[in-house]
Amino acid sequence: MPKFMFAYHGGNKPEGEAAQAEAMGRWVAWMEKYSDHLADRGAPVGMSTTVSADGVENNGGANPISGYSLIEAADLDAAVAMAKECPIIVDGGSIEIAPIMAM
C-alpha cells in the first residue's frame, strides 16, 4: 500500500488543562480510527532550521511544520479523506500531503 507523509502546519494551541485534554482526546480518537493506516504516528516538532546555498535560517521557514505522520492509503484520494478528519483541521491548521517515493 502506498505511503504518504502528512506534514502538519499551524493549529491553535489549547489553553488550560481541560482544553488540552479535549484536544488530545480528538487526536487519540483519530489515530485509533486510522490505526491500521498509521505507518508512523509521528510527533510534534520544534522550530526548523533551513539550510540552503544562501546560508542558514532559524526562523522555521515560510510555513513551519508543527508535526508529521506517515500514512498508508490506497491512493491520494484516500489519504485526503483521512486528512479531512484530522483534528488539526478543526484547530485551524492544515496538512500538506506528499507521497513517499519508492527508491
N, C-alpha and C positions, 0 to 999 in steps of 0.2 A: 504494500500500500504506500502511495507517495507520502512524503513528509513535507510539512510546511513550518516555517518559523513565524510565530506571532511575536512581533515587536510592539510592545505596549507603549503608548505615548500619553503623557498627561494624566488626567484624572484627579479628582478632588481628594484631598487627604481629610478623612473624617476627624472631627474634633470631639474629644471626650471618649471615655471608655465604652459607653453604650453604642455610640455611632461606629467606633472601631470594631466592636464585636459584631454589629449588624453587617458591616461591610465584609468582614472576614467570613461570616456565615454565607453571604452571597457567593464569595469565591469558592468556599468549600463545596457548596451545593453544585456550582457549575462544574468544578473539577470532578466531583463524584458522578455527575450525569455523563461526562465525557471521559471517564477514567480509561475506557478501552481505547481511546484515541490519543491519549497523552503519552507521547514517547518520552518526554521530559517535562515535568510540571513547570520547570523553570524557577525563577525567583525575581524579586525586585532587584534593581541595580542602582548603583550610585552614579554620580555625575561623570560623564565620559570625557575622555581626552582624545582629541583628534590630531593625528599626525599626518602631515602631507609634505609635499616638496616645499611649500611655503613656510613650514615651521610647525609648531605645536600650539594648539589652543586648548585651554582647560575650561571652556565655558559650556560644555555639554552639547555643542553643535546647534544647528538651526532648529531641530525638532528633537529634543532629548528623549532618549528611551528611558522608560521608567521600569521596565521589566521585560521578560520574554518567556515563551513556552515553545516546545516543539510538538506539533500535532501530526497525527496520521489521519489522512482523509482520502476518500476515493478520488477526489478531484478538487479543483479550486472552488467550485460552487459549494461543495460540502464543507470546505474549510470556512468559507464566507458565512455559511449558515451557522456554524458553531461560534464564529466571532461575533455575530449579531446578538447572541445571547450572553456574551461575556459581561461580567459586572463592570468592567472599566468603561463600557459604553454608557451605562446608566450614570456612572460617576463623572461624566463629562470628558472622558478620554477617547482615544482612537486606537485602532490596531492596524499595523502595517503587516501584510501577509506576503511572504516570499517563499516560493518553492525551493526545497533543498535539492540541489542538482547532484545526480549520481556521478561519481568520479571513477 
